[in-house]
């Protein structure tokens, strides 16, 4: 039996610009998880996602050794992750087996509300990781990222794949997205050489978690569609988008430098600057990113002496605050609750695996 857990994520800075190849973002893994369990099976297997199904669904293999579900269940990310990982398994000289896969998620609320913690990405990473362990593949975090990134991009068709990186590497990371046009033009048969080769513009660097800073998170109660927002903002912002990307990149590099030096003042200054850039992007694209409730969340942090911004695509979901470590930020939580903002008890999660 194989058991793995994979964390969700929060963007700290660099949203939207990170979609452009080689442009940085800072992302953290958080201590809410997707849990996956695999057990051996014979003749047929099952897939059971607690989030989307009431009962396990059976699967069998086609003549081309692909998994075929016996019921019409929407598990696109799961199936694509299995498909690519098993292709890697075969190219590594191992025989395919039958298995039962069970997936449970604590990334959403108990009543099914989405917090924007990257559930589809965490599930995709989790499936790759669990199957790799099941077949005794000793994959690195980078190899897990690459297989999961291909699977996720094949299904979703856009995005930076930074949430995949955060779930695969854990901790705080500086993430520079790969050139997806190059990636799409690469032959994916065989897969193994593509996973092992250098991907242009891709860079993933683990960062120290700053001791001077406490990261606090609030949820606005309004889920957002990342895929729709990313597409719409880029379509509407035209030529000014390039200027935004350049300025965002410099701002995030300043934040990375401040994190490495554990400089709270420079970190908060960079977060404030990134918020301003995102609000300027919102204006030129005529797409609301910082909703009234996100603005309230952030301004309450600023009044407390910290800095804040939306996390992720905006339009709802979570906002974050950087406050001095050891400060009594429970006062902020009380004011958030009064404004119908839910404080999330989240901490950075760093795996001890390499």
Number of C-alpha atoms within 10 A of each C-alpha: 10 15 15 17 21 31 34 31 33 28 27 26 30 32 27 26 26 25 24 18 17 18 26 30 29 27 28 29 30 24 20 22 25 26 20 23 21 21 15 13 13 9 10 14 21 20 22 20 19 13 12 12 13 9 11 16 18 16 20 16 16 9 7 6 12 15 20 13 18 11 10 8 11 11 14 16 22 24 20 23 27 23 17 18 25 23 20 21 20 14 15 12 8 14 10 13 15 17 21 20 23 18 21 17 22 17 24 19 10 9 6 10 12 18 22 26 25 24 25 20 29 28 30 30 33 30 32 29 29 24 23 20 17 18 18 11 15 11 14 14 17 17 17 25 27 22 25 32 21 22 26 25 18 15 14 12 11 16 19 25 23 31 28 29 32 34 35 30 25 27 24 26 26 24 25 26 26 24 17 23 9 11 14 12 8 11 10 15 11 11 18 19 13 16 18 11 8 11 16 14 15 16 18 20 13 16 17 14 17 18 13 15 22 20 16 21 24 27 25 25 17 18 16 19 13 19 13 11 18 19 13 14 21 17 11 16 18 11 9 14 19 13 12 17 22 12 16 28 22 16 22 26 18 16 28 23 14 19 22 13 13 17 16 22 15 17 25 23 18 23 27 20 21 26 23 14 18 23 18 14 24 18 13 14 19 13 17 16 23 22 16 13 22 27 16 18 32 25 17 19 24 19 10 15 12 24 25 29 30 33 29 27 23 28 23 25 25 31 28 25 28 25 23 20 14 10 11 11 17 11 12 20 21 14 16 22 13 10 13 15 23 18 22 13 11 15 16 19 21 18 13 7 8 10
